[in-house]
Amino acid sequence: MPDAPVTEHTVKTERHSCFHLAAPIPRPLPFARDGQPSTRIRACSPGEALAAGHTSPYAAKLEEGYAPGTVRQMQAVLRRALGEAARLGLVPRNVATLVKVPRPIRHEMQVLSSDEARILLVTVEGDRLEALYVVALTTGMRLGELLALRWTDVDLHARAPALHVRATLRYINADTYFFEPPKTPQSRRRIGLSSTALEALRAHRTRQLEERLAAGAAWRDEDLVFCTPFGGALCGNHLSGRDFQAPLRRAGVPRIRFHDLRHTCATLLLRRGIHPKVVSELLGHSTVTMTLDRYSHVLPDMQQAAMEAMGGILS
């Protein structure tokens, strides 16, 4: 059976991880010359440092400001590389298996109430990216999926208006990005549009055409729905950080992450009694079990509603 294809993003990510962990680090380690021990000191690689019993190089990465998840990813890449090297006899053992890696941090989910969500949408009315916030909140799409959305993926004039998730945006650095297909078949999906989202997208389309005329030859034609005033891709880090916090402050609602709009969408739908299978397909989850596990905090409300419904049936 052939191996699964490796995406361009995976190659770039693993190359980045190897570069940052395989580079020499300034730790003292004696070395030998002509078979005789030497008292001179040289820089050693993380693998050599681990074999010599020195402190984990991953701790240094945490001190440099890398997130625990990123450091775990670095360790996984290095572990696989050294494991293959050990299998081929290039190194005596895989020293990356000897070190403890930081535990992953699971961000606490924060969601807006229905009233807070309405206040946020009222606050962003007229904002250049109003449609982005509306679509994010009403569809539960991931930020990368939203930023990769093209007008050819959106049908505003069909009897049942909808959009199609066909790609996700990945940034290599601040100036370089690329688009890649969704990772799973479930992530490649059709999403119907609410009247609120449809109205916002139509207004956004008109505004974008005006920007295109103003930009003239400087316009970068990538057919993106959500883009810069010159047509290029938006930076997800900036958008999910400082750009998104501004409307939250103006609305006076809790300071959530952009990704929490996705959680808000799922939570509000589940609390309204929408079937978990429908919500799972909307979010692009691989299984409905993933949806139920992720949003288990909603289950007590659903159970109470079920008991009240049963009471109504039998009364």
URNOR-V322974 format. One record per residue. N is the residue number from 1. RES is the residue in one letter. PSI is psi as a letter, one per 40 degrees, with the letter a starting at -180 (NA if undefined). BURIAL is + if it has 24 or more other C-alpha atoms within 12 Angstrom, else -. D_FIRST is the distance of its C-alpha to the first C-alpha in whole Angstrom. Layout:
# URNOR-V322974
n = <N,N>
res = <RES,RES>
psi = <PSI,PSI>
burial = <BURIAL,BURIAL>
d_first = <D_FIRST,D_FIRST>
This chain:
# URNOR-V322974
n = <1,2,3,4,5,6,7,8,9,10,11,12,13,14,15,16,17,18,19,20,21,22,23,24,25,26,27,28,29,30,31,32,33,34,35,36,37,38,39,40,41,42,43,44,45,46,47,48,49,50,51,52,53,54,55,56,57,58,59,60,61,62,63,64,65,66,67,68,69,70,71,72,73,74,75,76,77,78,79,80,81,82,83,84,85,86,87,88,89,90,91,92,93,94,95,96,97,98,99,100,101,102,103,104,105,106,107,108,109,110,111,112,113,114,115,116,117,118,119,120,121,122,123,124,125,126,127,128,129,130,131,132,133,134,135,136,137,138,139,140,141,142,143,144,145,146,147,148,149,150,151,152,153,154,155,156,157,158,159,160,161,162,163,164,165,166,167,168,169,170,171,172,173,174,175,176,177,178,179,180,181,182,183,184,185,186,187,188,189,190,191,192,193,194,195,196,197,198,199,200,201,202,203,204,205,206,207,208,209,210,211,212,213,214,215,216,217,218,219,220,221,222,223,224,225,226,227,228,229,230,231,232,233,234,235,236,237,238,239,240,241,242,243,244,245,246,247,248,249,250,251,252,253,254,255,256,257,258,259,260,261,262,263,264,265,266,267,268,269,270,271,272,273,274,275,276,277,278,279,280,281,282,283,284,285,286,287,288,289,290,291,292,293,294,295,296,297,298,299,300,301,302,303,304,305,306,307,308,309,310,311,312,313,314,315>
res = <M,P,D,A,P,V,T,E,H,T,V,K,T,E,R,H,S,C,F,H,L,A,A,P,I,P,R,P,L,P,F,A,R,D,G,Q,P,S,T,R,I,R,A,C,S,P,G,E,A,L,A,A,G,H,T,S,P,Y,A,A,K,L,E,E,G,Y,A,P,G,T,V,R,Q,M,Q,A,V,L,R,R,A,L,G,E,A,A,R,L,G,L,V,P,R,N,V,A,T,L,V,K,V,P,R,P,I,R,H,E,M,Q,V,L,S,S,D,E,A,R,I,L,L,V,T,V,E,G,D,R,L,E,A,L,Y,V,V,A,L,T,T,G,M,R,L,G,E,L,L,A,L,R,W,T,D,V,D,L,H,A,R,A,P,A,L,H,V,R,A,T,L,R,Y,I,N,A,D,T,Y,F,F,E,P,P,K,T,P,Q,S,R,R,R,I,G,L,S,S,T,A,L,E,A,L,R,A,H,R,T,R,Q,L,E,E,R,L,A,A,G,A,A,W,R,D,E,D,L,V,F,C,T,P,F,G,G,A,L,C,G,N,H,L,S,G,R,D,F,Q,A,P,L,R,R,A,G,V,P,R,I,R,F,H,D,L,R,H,T,C,A,T,L,L,L,R,R,G,I,H,P,K,V,V,S,E,L,L,G,H,S,T,V,T,M,T,L,D,R,Y,S,H,V,L,P,D,M,Q,Q,A,A,M,E,A,M,G,G,I,L,S>
psi = <h,i,i,i,i,h,i,d,d,d,d,d,d,d,d,d,d,d,d,d,d,e,i,i,i,g,h,h,h,i,i,i,h,f,e,h,i,i,e,i,i,i,i,i,i,d,d,d,d,d,d,e,e,i,i,h,e,d,d,d,d,d,d,e,e,i,i,d,d,d,d,d,d,d,d,d,d,d,d,d,d,d,d,d,d,d,d,e,e,d,i,d,i,g,e,e,e,e,i,h,i,i,i,i,h,h,h,h,h,h,i,i,i,d,d,d,d,d,d,d,d,d,d,e,h,e,i,d,f,d,d,d,d,d,d,d,d,e,d,e,i,i,d,d,d,d,e,e,h,i,d,e,e,h,h,e,e,i,d,g,h,i,i,h,h,e,i,i,h,h,h,d,a,d,e,h,i,i,i,i,i,i,d,i,d,d,d,h,i,h,h,i,h,i,d,d,d,d,d,d,d,d,d,d,d,d,d,d,d,d,d,d,d,d,d,b,e,e,h,h,g,e,f,h,d,h,i,i,e,e,e,i,i,i,h,d,d,d,d,e,b,d,d,d,d,d,d,d,d,d,e,f,i,i,g,i,i,d,d,e,d,d,d,d,d,d,d,d,d,d,d,e,e,h,h,d,d,d,d,d,d,d,e,f,i,d,i,d,d,d,d,d,d,d,f,d,e,e,d,d,d,d,d,d,d,d,d,d,d,d,d,d,d,e,NA>
burial = <-,-,-,-,-,-,-,-,+,-,-,-,-,+,-,-,+,+,-,+,+,+,-,-,+,-,+,-,+,-,-,-,-,-,-,-,-,-,-,-,-,-,-,+,+,+,+,+,+,+,-,-,-,+,-,+,+,+,+,-,+,-,-,-,-,-,-,+,-,+,+,+,+,+,+,+,+,+,+,-,+,+,-,-,-,-,-,-,-,-,-,-,-,+,+,+,-,-,+,-,+,+,-,-,-,-,-,-,-,-,+,+,+,-,-,-,+,+,-,+,+,+,-,+,+,-,-,+,+,+,+,+,+,+,+,+,+,+,+,+,+,+,+,+,+,+,+,+,+,+,+,-,+,+,-,+,-,-,-,-,-,+,+,+,+,+,+,+,+,+,+,-,-,-,-,-,-,+,+,+,+,+,+,-,-,-,+,+,+,+,+,+,+,-,-,+,+,+,-,+,+,+,+,+,+,-,+,+,-,-,-,+,-,-,-,-,-,-,-,-,+,-,+,+,+,+,+,+,+,+,+,+,+,+,+,+,-,-,+,+,-,-,+,+,-,+,+,+,-,-,-,-,+,+,+,+,+,+,+,+,+,+,+,+,+,+,+,+,+,+,+,-,-,-,-,+,-,-,+,+,+,+,+,+,+,-,-,-,-,-,+,+,-,+,+,-,-,+,-,-,-,+,-,-,-,-,-,-,-,-,-,-,-,-,->
d_first = <0,4,7,9,12,15,18,21,23,21,21,25,25,24,26,29,28,28,31,33,32,32,35,38,40,44,44,46,45,47,45,47,48,49,48,50,50,51,53,51,49,46,43,40,36,35,33,36,38,36,36,40,41,42,41,38,37,36,39,40,38,39,42,42,41,37,36,34,31,31,32,29,26,28,28,24,23,26,24,21,22,25,22,20,24,25,22,22,26,27,29,30,29,27,31,29,28,32,33,34,33,35,34,33,35,35,37,40,39,42,43,46,48,49,52,51,48,51,53,50,49,53,53,51,52,53,51,49,46,47,44,41,43,43,40,38,41,40,37,35,33,32,34,31,30,34,34,32,33,35,37,35,33,36,38,42,44,42,43,41,40,37,34,31,29,26,26,27,30,29,32,31,35,38,38,34,32,29,27,24,22,22,19,19,19,22,24,24,27,30,33,37,40,43,46,47,43,44,48,47,44,47,49,47,46,49,50,47,48,52,50,48,52,53,50,51,49,48,45,42,40,37,38,37,39,40,41,43,47,45,42,40,37,39,38,37,38,42,41,40,43,46,46,45,48,50,50,50,53,55,54,55,52,50,48,44,41,40,36,39,40,36,37,41,39,37,40,43,41,40,44,45,43,40,37,34,32,33,34,30,29,32,30,27,26,22,24,28,28,28,31,33,32,33,36,37,41,41,41,44,46,44,45,48,48,47,50,52,50,51,54,55,54,56,59>
